[in-house]
Amino acid sequence: MKIAMVGSGYVGLVSGACFADFGHDVVCIDKDQAKIDRLHQGVMPIYEPGLDALVESNVKAGRLSFTTSLADGIKGADAIFIAVGTPSRRGDGHADLTFVHAVAREVGEKLSGDAVVVTKSTVPVGTGDEVERIIGHTGTKHKVSVISNPEFLREGAAIGDFKRPDRIVIGAEDEFGKQVMSEVYRPLFLNESPILFTSRRTSELIKYAANAFLATKITFINEMADLCEKVGANVQDVSRGIGMDGRIGPKFLHAGPGYGGSCFPKDTLALLKTSEDYDSPTRIIEAVVKTNESRKRAMGRKVVDALGGAEAARGRKVALLGLTFKPNTDDMRDSPSIAIAQTLHDAGVEVAAYDPEGMELARPLMPEVTMCKDPYEAITGADATVIVTEWDAFRALDLERVKELAADNVLVDLRNIYDPETLRGTGFKYVSVGRV
């Protein structure tokens, strides 16, 4: 089949490369000429493990190509995927559908045959209806089925998630759309990946509900971590104890500095706005959003407390290890490190930082932070070392070297990657999350 992927960002590029690897003929389309030029040169616009090799092999095989021309890209396509950004709209938190609507309009004007148009972008309930209306108003004479097919890709593990998914959700309103989408995903169907066909609006809501639920699990265990510190319990054991219950499960029960990234912050906000629009309050999600935002600043205050309090912290230096919202990505969107660095800066603390992939994107977001070439440069002269993101590179630091380089042996582990007894036994003043 021929697939057109409109949008060559994280979702579009990963999805397009994986579809090509299944044997489909895929064209990735993007208006950003510089991005398309870099893709032609084999330069990825994002960091995702294995993506560069996947793109290269499928370009060489002739199954994957790139263009800035939507008309050329969708010509003869059986399925046209919309994978453009839907950021939170400035001022009110609603998902900004400007790009989705613009693509729908242009697709309708330039269709050359019957096709399904698939919203891969994360969109609010009812967006598919509007896409269908926009395409209809272009006057196209071709048969068009508008489909919802949300993505469930984890940054840092996106290729594996696409090829071995927990589920594939397809929201379709007619048999034409169902048949085309069944053929698109036939390679995965043969591997017995579960495919759930629903109505289009149900599919759109599934994506938001899934992310909101996961954000709730993260926020819940973070609050339990705070309680553990007060009562003298261990949050990791609490996580294991409740995670063994099959009704709860162990995933997303790791205490830390709060969630960030491209999905959870904007999707929880968008779900809140949808619930307001339909006069159906989602009080739990409202509390999750508020609690998560306050937690990020609270983690900055936790570091200040580890330095001895506000007066003692002023003028001292802190090393932040890890800036991206999670490891194996360069994504800085809503990363807890931003609020932590700002809180420290506001407290008069000098901040140095290192991240294996995220520093280029981090620099404009935290101009007050000194970026370093490696973790040990950041640690040199630091009164406290703070692990913000659990990159593998930080799991086996040379602790003796850390003690030699640092001004003080304070280590604040916001991801609980070290054993408290071991660290304290080697002379560190060790602070973690939800453990005493």
WOTA-V312557 format. One record per residue. PSI is psi in degrees with one decimal (none if undefined). Layout:
psi->{PSI/PSI}
This chain:
psi->{154.9/128.3/133.1/128.8/105.0/110.2/119.5/38.1/-150.4/-55.4/-46.5/-43.9/-44.9/-47.2/-44.2/-43.7/-39.8/-41.5/-41.1/-37.9/-23.8/-10.5/-1.7/157.9/113.0/133.6/122.4/130.0/135.5/140.0/-15.6/101.2/-39.2/-39.5/-44.3/-39.3/-42.7/-38.4/-38.4/-27.3/-0.1/15.8/120.1/140.3/-10.1/163.0/118.6/120.2/126.8/-8.3/-40.9/-42.9/-38.1/-43.9/-47.3/-45.1/-36.9/-27.8/-44.7/-34.4/-8.0/12.1/-11.8/128.5/171.3/145.2/158.4/-6.1/111.3/-39.5/-44.8/-38.8/-36.6/-3.8/120.6/7.2/137.5/-35.5/130.3/111.5/133.2/113.2/49.4/169.1/146.0/65.2/165.3/131.0/131.3/127.1/-34.9/-7.5/-9.1/150.0/130.6/111.0/16.4/-47.8/-38.6/-47.1/-39.6/-42.0/-43.4/-42.6/-45.4/-37.2/-46.8/-38.1/-25.5/10.9/139.3/1.8/178.3/144.1/161.4/141.5/121.7/122.1/107.0/-25.1/152.8/118.4/151.5/160.8/131.4/-6.2/-40.2/-36.4/-42.1/-38.9/-43.6/-41.0/-44.0/-45.8/-40.2/-35.7/-11.5/-12.1/13.9/143.1/-2.8/152.4/128.0/130.9/123.0/125.8/147.7/125.4/76.2/151.5/150.2/55.3/131.6/128.6/134.4/-15.7/27.2/-39.0/-45.5/-39.2/-37.6/-41.3/-23.8/67.4/152.4/-37.1/157.7/121.5/126.2/116.6/109.7/148.1/0.7/164.0/-33.3/-47.8/-41.8/-41.5/-44.2/-43.3/-32.6/-37.3/-37.9/-43.1/13.1/-39.8/-35.1/-33.2/-37.9/-27.3/7.4/28.5/131.4/130.6/123.7/113.9/128.9/-178.7/162.5/-43.0/-36.9/-43.4/-42.8/-39.0/-31.4/-44.5/-49.1/-42.0/-39.3/-48.2/-36.8/-38.0/-42.7/-40.0/-35.4/-40.9/-43.1/-47.3/-37.7/-48.6/-28.4/-39.2/-36.4/-33.8/-42.7/-41.4/-38.5/-40.7/-33.7/-36.9/-4.4/32.0/175.4/114.5/-29.2/-38.1/-36.0/-44.3/-45.0/-43.3/-40.9/-29.7/-21.2/-16.7/118.1/-24.2/-18.5/-53.7/154.4/-14.7/147.1/30.0/42.3/114.3/145.9/-158.4/8.3/160.8/154.3/-153.8/-172.0/-15.6/-63.4/-48.5/-48.6/-32.8/-36.3/-38.7/-43.3/-38.2/-39.0/-43.5/-37.5/-43.1/-35.6/-42.7/-34.3/11.0/47.1/83.4/140.7/79.4/-34.8/-46.9/-37.0/-43.0/-36.8/-47.6/-47.5/-43.8/-40.3/-40.9/-42.3/-26.7/-36.7/-45.0/-34.9/-33.1/-32.9/-40.7/-29.7/-39.1/-42.3/-42.5/-37.3/-23.0/-2.3/6.2/175.3/-44.9/-42.7/-27.7/-27.8/129.1/-1.2/172.7/139.0/137.8/122.0/122.3/109.8/125.2/-31.6/159.5/-19.4/165.5/166.2/32.9/161.7/14.1/121.5/1.9/121.5/28.8/138.3/-27.4/-29.0/-49.0/-36.2/-46.8/-40.4/-40.4/-42.5/-42.7/-42.6/-27.1/4.6/22.6/136.9/133.2/128.0/151.5/157.8/138.6/137.3/-29.7/-17.5/1.1/-33.4/-43.8/-24.2/-32.1/-50.6/-18.5/-24.0/69.7/-18.6/-5.8/136.7/119.8/138.0/160.7/-21.5/170.7/-32.1/-30.9/-40.8/-37.7/-26.7/119.7/4.8/140.6/-17.9/140.4/129.3/122.9/111.9/-38.0/135.4/54.4/145.7/-32.4/-19.1/-5.0/-17.1/51.2/148.5/95.5/-33.7/-39.0/-37.8/-45.6/-35.7/-38.7/-34.0/153.4/-27.2/156.2/40.6/124.3/116.4/111.5/95.1/-0.2/2.8/44.0/-9.0/156.8/125.8/-44.6/-40.7/-46.8/-43.2/-30.6/-21.3/10.3/8.3/146.7/94.1/130.5/128.4/-166.3/117.3/17.2/142.5/none}
